[in-house]
């Protein structure tokens, strides 16, 4: 998912969001959840507030945020998602630290994974949930330039 230093340059060198279904996907989201490292990448952009303009954007961090459009939250991702309610489309933007506990609690309905032709070696993995078996059904496979998008629905 990222280099061991949390870098994403490999992603930027592979292609851009215009080569993917990112805009279509984003139009269906209500909430974006991310960790501090993901947010720090967004903060580097010229206008971070314009990155995700139509979603409620929450960053799991212990520091204060001075960036409009993003709210710092603390504590358990599981408890936070429970408080958001059931009728929300929630996007975990990177952040294995957020995704793993949600997978462990069976709170992830869809996995939408875009694969790039890059091997990161000793990088940050996407999935590190506990050993509980979870089954998903492949719904869609699409190619966008150098990216393959796999959409899985929980069985």
Backbone as CSV, one residue per row, in Angstrom:
resi,resn,N_x,N_y,N_z,CA_x,CA_y,CA_z,C_x,C_y,C_z
1,UNK,0.816,-1.187,0.000,0.000,0.000,0.000,0.865,1.259,0.000
2,UNK,1.926,1.241,0.760,2.854,2.375,0.807,4.245,1.816,1.087
3,UNK,5.258,2.636,0.820,6.611,2.203,1.147,6.754,2.136,2.661
4,UNK,7.825,1.568,3.121,7.986,1.437,4.565,8.112,2.801,5.240
5,UNK,8.437,3.838,4.474,8.470,5.211,4.999,7.131,5.911,4.788
6,UNK,6.083,5.162,4.402,4.727,5.652,4.151,4.626,6.488,2.883
7,UNK,5.587,6.364,1.981,5.596,7.137,0.744,4.645,6.581,-0.308
8,UNK,4.129,7.494,-1.127,3.212,7.125,-2.207,3.713,7.547,-3.587
9,UNK,4.979,7.946,-3.694,5.490,8.377,-4.996,5.347,7.290,-6.050
10,UNK,5.469,6.027,-5.651,5.299,4.918,-6.594,3.933,5.006,-7.268
11,UNK,2.916,5.440,-6.525,1.561,5.542,-7.051,1.466,6.685,-8.060
12,UNK,2.022,7.839,-7.704,1.965,8.998,-8.586,2.734,8.741,-9.875
13,UNK,3.779,7.924,-9.809,4.572,7.605,-10.992,3.901,6.561,-11.885
14,UNK,2.852,5.898,-11.387,2.181,4.839,-12.135,1.019,5.366,-12.967
15,UNK,0.337,6.369,-12.478,-0.816,6.916,-13.190,-1.587,7.838,-12.275
16,UNK,-2.594,8.494,-12.829,-3.379,9.436,-12.057,-4.815,8.994,-11.910
17,UNK,-5.572,9.690,-11.058,-6.960,9.308,-10.810,-7.841,9.400,-12.056
18,UNK,-7.433,10.220,-13.024,-8.217,10.332,-14.255,-8.202,9.034,-15.060
19,UNK,-7.268,8.142,-14.753,-7.184,6.855,-15.435,-8.005,5.780,-14.729
20,UNK,-8.713,6.133,-13.658,-9.457,5.154,-12.878,-10.931,5.553,-12.787
21,UNK,-11.700,4.783,-12.031,-13.111,5.098,-11.800,-13.283,5.909,-10.519
22,UNK,-12.240,6.571,-10.080,-12.234,7.270,-8.796,-13.386,8.276,-8.677
23,UNK,-13.624,9.081,-9.695,-14.682,10.092,-9.624,-16.057,9.455,-9.466
24,UNK,-16.317,8.409,-10.235,-17.604,7.707,-10.130,-17.767,7.106,-8.736
25,UNK,-16.732,6.433,-8.268,-16.753,5.836,-6.938,-17.008,6.893,-5.875
26,UNK,-16.253,7.983,-5.921,-16.342,9.032,-4.908,-17.736,9.642,-4.857
27,UNK,-18.407,9.737,-5.983,-19.744,10.349,-6.018,-20.757,9.578,-5.169
28,UNK,-20.460,8.337,-4.821,-21.370,7.522,-4.015,-21.008,7.511,-2.527
29,UNK,-19.916,8.165,-2.151,-19.443,8.125,-0.766,-20.023,9.276,0.056
30,UNK,-20.305,8.988,1.328,-20.782,9.990,2.275,-19.687,10.416,3.250
31,UNK,-18.818,9.452,3.608,-17.812,9.665,4.645,-16.487,9.089,4.163
32,UNK,-15.389,9.795,4.450,-14.043,9.282,4.188,-13.297,9.210,5.523
33,UNK,-12.727,8.033,5.803,-11.927,7.836,7.009,-10.488,7.597,6.599
34,UNK,-9.567,8.217,7.290,-8.155,8.029,6.961,-7.309,8.166,8.209
35,UNK,-6.105,7.659,8.116,-5.136,7.808,9.190,-4.258,9.022,8.954
36,UNK,-3.410,9.280,9.907,-2.535,10.456,9.860,-1.615,10.447,8.651
37,UNK,-1.027,9.285,8.321,-0.079,9.236,7.206,-0.768,9.544,5.877
38,UNK,-1.960,9.021,5.679,-2.712,9.325,4.457,-3.035,10.813,4.404
39,UNK,-3.479,11.361,5.538,-3.801,12.783,5.584,-2.573,13.642,5.294
40,UNK,-1.414,13.233,5.786,-0.198,14.014,5.535,0.118,14.081,4.044
41,UNK,-0.204,13.043,3.281,-0.041,13.084,1.821,-1.015,14.091,1.204
42,UNK,-2.245,14.129,1.686,-3.252,15.069,1.187,-2.847,16.494,1.533
43,UNK,-2.298,16.681,2.728,-1.867,18.008,3.181,-0.824,18.626,2.260
44,UNK,-0.051,17.802,1.566,1.002,18.296,0.673,0.426,18.902,-0.604
45,UNK,-0.829,18.623,-0.882,-1.435,19.113,-2.122,-1.668,20.617,-2.040
46,UNK,-1.786,21.233,-3.209,-1.949,22.683,-3.283,-3.191,23.160,-2.535
47,UNK,-4.320,22.462,-2.693,-5.563,22.838,-2.029,-6.178,21.593,-1.394
48,UNK,-5.707,21.186,-0.209,-6.181,19.945,0.403,-7.692,19.891,0.591
49,UNK,-8.318,21.027,0.907,-9.762,21.047,1.147,-10.561,20.650,-0.091
50,UNK,-9.972,20.823,-1.283,-10.666,20.481,-2.515,-10.518,19.009,-2.886
51,UNK,-9.703,18.268,-2.145,-9.442,16.867,-2.474,-10.691,16.021,-2.341
52,UNK,-11.386,16.128,-1.232,-12.625,15.382,-0.994,-13.699,16.376,-0.559
53,UNK,-14.257,17.154,-1.508,-15.131,18.262,-1.141,-16.550,17.881,-0.716
54,UNK,-17.039,16.693,-1.061,-18.442,16.387,-0.783,-18.645,15.344,0.310
55,UNK,-17.567,14.826,0.883,-17.698,13.849,1.955,-17.353,14.492,3.294
56,UNK,-17.847,13.877,4.358,-17.379,14.214,5.701,-16.046,13.497,5.838
57,UNK,-14.985,14.222,6.149,-13.635,13.652,6.159,-13.084,13.623,7.576
58,UNK,-12.792,12.409,8.060,-12.294,12.224,9.413,-10.899,11.626,9.376
59,UNK,-10.022,12.183,10.209,-8.638,11.727,10.290,-8.388,11.200,11.698
60,UNK,-7.991,9.924,11.788,-7.641,9.345,13.084,-6.226,9.799,13.425
61,UNK,-6.139,10.702,14.397,-4.856,11.283,14.776,-4.949,11.839,16.186
62,UNK,-3.810,11.995,16.813,-3.765,12.604,18.142,-3.411,14.077,18.082
63,UNK,-3.208,14.602,16.887,-2.849,16.018,16.780,-4.039,16.833,16.279
64,UNK,-3.959,18.127,16.479,-4.992,19.036,15.975,-4.800,19.228,14.475
65,UNK,-5.879,19.442,13.761,-5.803,19.690,12.326,-6.205,21.126,12.038
66,UNK,-5.443,21.778,11.188,-5.750,23.155,10.807,-6.121,23.197,9.328
67,UNK,-6.748,22.155,8.843,-7.077,22.055,7.426,-8.598,22.001,7.277
68,UNK,-9.184,22.995,6.620,-10.637,22.984,6.440,-11.100,21.723,5.707
69,UNK,-12.236,21.202,6.129,-12.804,20.039,5.480,-12.380,18.719,6.087
70,UNK,-11.499,18.740,7.094,-11.020,17.525,7.748,-11.162,17.677,9.249
71,UNK,-11.677,16.640,9.899,-11.897,16.662,11.339,-11.061,15.572,11.992
72,UNK,-10.325,15.937,13.020,-9.532,14.961,13.772,-10.455,14.170,14.686
73,UNK,-10.250,12.852,14.723,-10.985,11.984,15.643,-9.984,11.090,16.355
74,UNK,-10.361,10.649,17.544,-9.502,9.801,18.360,-10.276,8.528,18.696
75,UNK,-9.562,7.512,19.103,-10.223,6.322,19.603,-10.368,5.222,18.576
76,UNK,-11.307,4.358,18.825,-11.516,3.144,18.052,-12.257,3.410,16.747
77,UNK,-11.702,2.968,15.617,-12.442,3.079,14.359,-13.774,2.330,14.408
78,UNK,-13.819,1.192,15.100,-15.049,0.404,15.196,-16.138,1.213,15.890
79,UNK,-15.822,1.788,17.041,-16.813,2.580,17.777,-17.226,3.816,16.990
80,UNK,-16.269,4.437,16.319,-16.579,5.629,15.535,-17.545,5.287,14.396
81,UNK,-17.292,4.202,13.692,-18.159,3.806,12.581,-19.550,3.433,13.096
82,UNK,-19.621,2.785,14.232,-20.933,2.472,14.824,-21.727,3.744,15.080
83,UNK,-21.056,4.790,15.560,-21.719,6.064,15.824,-22.211,6.739,14.552
84,UNK,-21.553,6.487,13.428,-21.973,7.089,12.159,-23.311,6.538,11.679
85,UNK,-23.644,5.329,12.073,-24.917,4.735,11.666,-24.763,3.816,10.470
86,UNK,-25.831,3.088,10.170,-25.800,2.048,9.143,-26.018,2.530,7.716
87,UNK,-26.660,3.623,7.519,-27.050,4.036,6.169,-26.085,5.031,5.554
88,UNK,-24.802,4.812,5.746,-23.776,5.705,5.209,-22.811,4.889,4.368
89,UNK,-22.387,5.441,3.258,-21.322,4.827,2.458,-20.005,5.384,2.968
90,UNK,-19.234,4.517,3.601,-17.996,4.929,4.267,-16.809,4.369,3.499
91,UNK,-15.892,5.252,3.170,-14.684,4.897,2.431,-13.501,4.960,3.377
92,UNK,-12.789,3.856,3.515,-11.533,3.861,4.259,-10.444,4.162,3.239
93,UNK,-9.893,5.364,3.316,-8.893,5.837,2.362,-7.530,5.361,2.853
94,UNK,-7.072,4.244,2.320,-5.822,3.701,2.844,-6.002,3.395,4.313
95,UNK,-4.949,3.260,5.020,-5.048,3.150,6.464,-5.390,1.772,6.969
96,UNK,-4.447,0.859,6.896,-4.625,-0.485,7.416,-4.976,-0.463,8.902
97,UNK,-4.503,0.527,9.623,-4.802,0.647,11.044,-6.301,0.853,11.263
98,UNK,-6.964,1.464,10.314,-8.411,1.666,10.382,-9.136,0.456,9.809
99,UNK,-8.668,-0.053,8.694,-9.349,-1.144,7.998,-9.329,-2.448,8.785
100,UNK,-8.203,-2.832,9.364,-8.083,-4.131,10.043,-9.116,-4.324,11.147
101,UNK,-9.315,-3.366,12.067,-10.328,-3.600,13.105,-11.747,-3.666,12.542
102,UNK,-12.014,-2.940,11.470,-13.341,-3.010,10.850,-13.561,-4.377,10.208
103,UNK,-12.527,-4.921,9.569,-12.617,-6.276,9.026,-12.798,-7.288,10.149
104,UNK,-12.064,-7.123,11.234,-12.169,-8.039,12.368,-13.580,-8.069,12.954
105,UNK,-14.279,-6.958,12.880,-15.641,-6.864,13.427,-16.723,-7.085,12.361
106,UNK,-16.299,-7.548,11.180,-17.244,-7.857,10.097,-18.065,-6.628,9.688
107,UNK,-17.397,-5.497,9.588,-18.074,-4.239,9.271,-17.743,-3.719,7.877
108,UNK,-17.189,-4.562,7.014,-16.814,-4.131,5.664,-17.652,-4.921,4.660
109,UNK,-18.527,-4.224,3.949,-19.412,-4.873,2.978,-18.736,-5.095,1.636
110,UNK,-17.906,-4.145,1.216,-17.249,-4.211,-0.093,-15.755,-3.961,0.057
111,UNK,-14.990,-4.664,-0.747,-13.573,-4.367,-0.910,-13.400,-3.923,-2.358
112,UNK,-12.954,-2.707,-2.553,-12.658,-2.204,-3.895,-11.165,-1.948,-3.903
113,UNK,-10.458,-2.820,-4.600,-9.006,-2.806,-4.563,-8.479,-2.482,-5.951
114,UNK,-7.655,-1.462,-6.043,-6.987,-1.155,-7.304,-5.541,-1.613,-7.185
115,UNK,-5.130,-2.413,-8.138,-3.805,-3.006,-8.131,-2.948,-2.317,-9.190
116,UNK,-1.766,-1.898,-8.790,-0.807,-1.284,-9.705,0.336,-2.263,-9.935
117,UNK,0.999,-2.179,-11.094,2.089,-3.111,-11.389,3.395,-2.695,-10.705
118,UNK,3.354,-2.656,-9.376,4.505,-2.225,-8.592,4.622,-3.142,-7.377
119,UNK,5.813,-3.650,-7.112,6.079,-4.421,-5.902,6.866,-3.540,-4.944
120,UNK,6.340,-3.335,-3.761,6.954,-2.409,-2.809,7.949,-3.074,-1.869
121,UNK,8.064,-4.366,-1.925,9.001,-5.033,-1.025,8.560,-4.910,0.414
122,UNK,9.374,-4.310,1.242,9.098,-4.205,2.679,8.208,-3.009,2.992
123,UNK,7.152,-2.833,2.216,6.263,-1.703,2.428,5.184,-1.986,3.457
124,UNK,4.208,-1.093,3.524,3.080,-1.196,4.436,2.000,-2.039,3.753
125,UNK,1.584,-3.166,4.351,0.573,-4.009,3.710,-0.827,-3.421,3.845
126,UNK,-1.715,-3.800,2.938,-3.104,-3.348,2.986,-3.908,-4.139,4.011
127,UNK,-3.708,-5.449,4.090,-4.509,-6.284,4.973,-3.649,-6.910,6.071
128,UNK,-4.022,-6.667,7.327,-3.340,-7.307,8.460,-4.343,-7.701,9.528
129,UNK,-5.593,-7.903,9.144,-6.602,-8.296,10.129,-6.236,-9.634,10.750
130,UNK,-6.911,-9.948,11.817,-6.640,-11.219,12.503,-7.038,-12.377,11.598
131,UNK,-6.750,-13.590,12.016,-6.900,-14.773,11.180,-8.305,-15.226,10.872
132,UNK,-9.334,-14.495,11.256,-10.700,-14.912,10.992,-10.962,-14.939,9.493
133,UNK,-11.516,-16.038,9.028,-11.834,-16.203,7.614,-13.001,-15.301,7.231
134,UNK,-12.845,-14.543,6.170,-13.916,-13.708,5.605,-13.994,-14.022,4.128
135,UNK,-15.191,-14.243,3.635,-15.361,-14.529,2.210,-16.058,-13.371,1.518
136,UNK,-15.547,-13.068,0.338,-16.125,-12.046,-0.528,-16.333,-12.664,-1.905
137,UNK,-17.274,-12.117,-2.648,-17.572,-12.584,-4.000,-17.112,-11.520,-4.998
138,UNK,-16.380,-11.940,-6.014,-15.927,-11.017,-7.049,-17.117,-10.557,-7.866
139,UNK,-17.317,-9.242,-7.938,-18.426,-8.680,-8.711,-17.969,-8.071,-10.025
140,UNK,-16.828,-7.386,-10.003,-16.390,-6.647,-11.181,-14.872,-6.645,-11.280
141,UNK,-14.383,-6.725,-12.512,-12.967,-6.534,-12.798,-12.893,-5.517,-13.931
142,UNK,-12.115,-4.472,-13.737,-11.955,-3.440,-14.775,-10.479,-3.106,-14.910
143,UNK,-10.116,-2.683,-16.103,-8.754,-2.211,-16.316,-8.810,-0.723,-16.633
144,UNK,-7.942,0.041,-15.968,-7.794,1.481,-16.192,-6.313,1.752,-16.386
145,UNK,-5.883,1.876,-17.617,-4.463,2.082,-17.866,-3.673,0.951,-17.247
146,UNK,-2.749,1.282,-16.362,-1.917,0.288,-15.698,-2.557,-0.310,-14.444
147,UNK,-3.771,0.126,-14.103,-4.433,-0.338,-12.896,-5.479,-1.399,-13.200
148,UNK,-5.599,-2.387,-12.319,-6.695,-3.353,-12.350,-7.554,-3.071,-11.122
149,UNK,-8.847,-2.940,-11.328,-9.758,-2.707,-10.207,-10.598,-3.944,-9.972
150,UNK,-10.579,-4.421,-8.731,-11.322,-5.596,-8.340,-12.361,-5.184,-7.315
151,UNK,-13.624,-5.485,-7.580,-14.696,-5.146,-6.666,-15.259,-6.441,-6.094
152,UNK,-15.176,-6.558,-4.772,-15.676,-7.732,-4.061,-16.788,-7.340,-3.117
153,UNK,-17.816,-8.182,-3.016,-18.930,-7.982,-2.093,-18.880,-9.093,-1.058
154,UNK,-19.123,-8.735,0.202,-19.105,-9.743,1.254,-20.247,-10.737,1.029
155,UNK,-19.952,-12.011,1.236,-20.964,-13.060,1.075,-21.788,-13.124,2.354
